[in-house]
Amino acid sequence: MDHSDEAPRAGDALLIVDVQNDFLPGGALAVPRGDEVVPVLNRWIARFREQGLPVIATRDWHPSGHCSFQSRGGPWPVHCVAGTAGADFAPGLELPKDTVVISKATEPDREAYSGFQGTDLARRLRTLGVRRLFVGGLATDYCVLETVRDALREGFDVVLLRDAVRAVDAHPGDGDRALREMERLGARLG
């Protein structure tokens, strides 16, 4: 990729996906090496802030009996319950005070991997005049993949920050397959 194209400019926003305590090492649903995205994202946050460009952060914000939990027949352990420490953003993540926070999967009987699903994210981005999203966060093979898929479907250009994502890899190679799928759909891997 032409590195000049990676420079944030007017019409761009940084979209940080689910960098929450429960997805970090030691968390309830830890993504291997998930903490490694934090310093990379902090550098991108600084670049976007220098230019006065928007920073948006999605988060899982589950009710205590969410359908994704194993106790309800879902695939995952209890994680990111709204208002708990596990649902908090990573303590080292330097989110600006004016970060737009998008809470997802907030209804007990509806799963939402994508930051667009059941939220007003697309409308908010259009209101801000955003045309291109720089995306990083957790996890490559679930919420990042689905958020990128929906962003492209909504007509946004996407630059996936490859150094700022980590995969669950529930099945070995899931992360690499997700990267190839996002590229196939039209995302640029930065």
Secondary structure, DSSP 8 states (H G I E B T S, - for coil): --GGGGS--TTEEEEEE--BGGGSTTSTT--TTGGGHHHHHHHHHHHHHHTT--EEEEEE-B-TT-TTBGGGT-SB-S--BTTSGGGSB-TT----TT-EEEEE--STT----STTTTSSHHHHHHHTT--EEEEEEE-IIIIIHHHHHHHHHTT-EEEEEEEEEE---SSTTHHHHHHHHHHHHT-EE-
